[in-house]
């Protein structure tokens, strides 16, 4: 039996468990400080906590920022952390999906510019896009790449590929 444990009662958390809990709150506080402003505004946090997060975003010094982040974590200790954690996790999931879509569009754009007509036909078949328009965009992007001049053709092709991928999803 531990020193503080009462007979028949639940044992209190160990020192290591308390440290792990404090570290989890600190990590959540750091994520809140780095989160987009609109996401933090939607959480309906207490005014003192919202002000502390805003101040932490403005601080650039190392020691002052560390103290402010610790203060944010201290203010969070008495709150229900699950809504904050859920909102931050869903935002991270959306950001990962957006990044994956962006990379997929980049790969398709590069394949279209580097490949031939067969790649264009494959893209048109998969995403039901106007083949003539796509061929024209690919040809101008290929010319832009050959000449080494940035005329925006690659960006236009990329945007059109992104639109087709979004419509296909």
Residue, then its C-alpha position, 0 to 999 in steps of 0.5 A: x500500500x502506498x503512503x497516500x492510498x486510503x484503504x479500499x479507495x482508488x490510488x492517487x496518480x503516480x508522479x510519472x503519471x502526473x508528469x505525463x498528464x502535464x506534458x500532454x496539456x503542454x503539447x495541446x497548448x503548443x498546438x493551440x498557439x500554432x493553430x490558425x486564428x479562426x480555428x481558435x476563435x471557433x473553440x469559444x475559449x475563456x477570454x483569459x485563455x484566448x488573450x494568452x494565446x494571442x499574446x503567445x503568438x506575438x512573442x518572438x523571444x525564446x524565454x518569454x515565449x516558453x513562459x507564455x506557452x507554460x502559462x497557456x497550459x496552466x490556464x488549460x488545466x481546469x478545462x475540458x480538453x477533449x473539444x480542443x483536441x478534437x478540433x485540432x485533430x480534425x484540422x490536421x486531418x483536413x490539412x493532410x488531405x489538402x496536401x495529398x490532393x495538392x501532391x496528386x495534382x502536381x504528379x498528374x501535371x508533371x506526367x501530362x507535361x512529360x508524357x505524351x498523348x497517351x497520358x492525356x487520354x488516360x487523364x481524360x478517360x479517368x476524369x472526363x475532361x475536354x481533351x482538346x482543352x487539355x491538349x492545348x494546356x499541355x502543349x503551352x506548358x511544354x513550350x513554356x518548359x522548353x523555352x524556360x520562360x514562365x508564362x503561367x501555362x504550367x499554373x493554368x494546367x495545374x489549376x485545371x488538373x486540380x479542378x478535374x481531380x476535385x470534381x472526380x473526388 
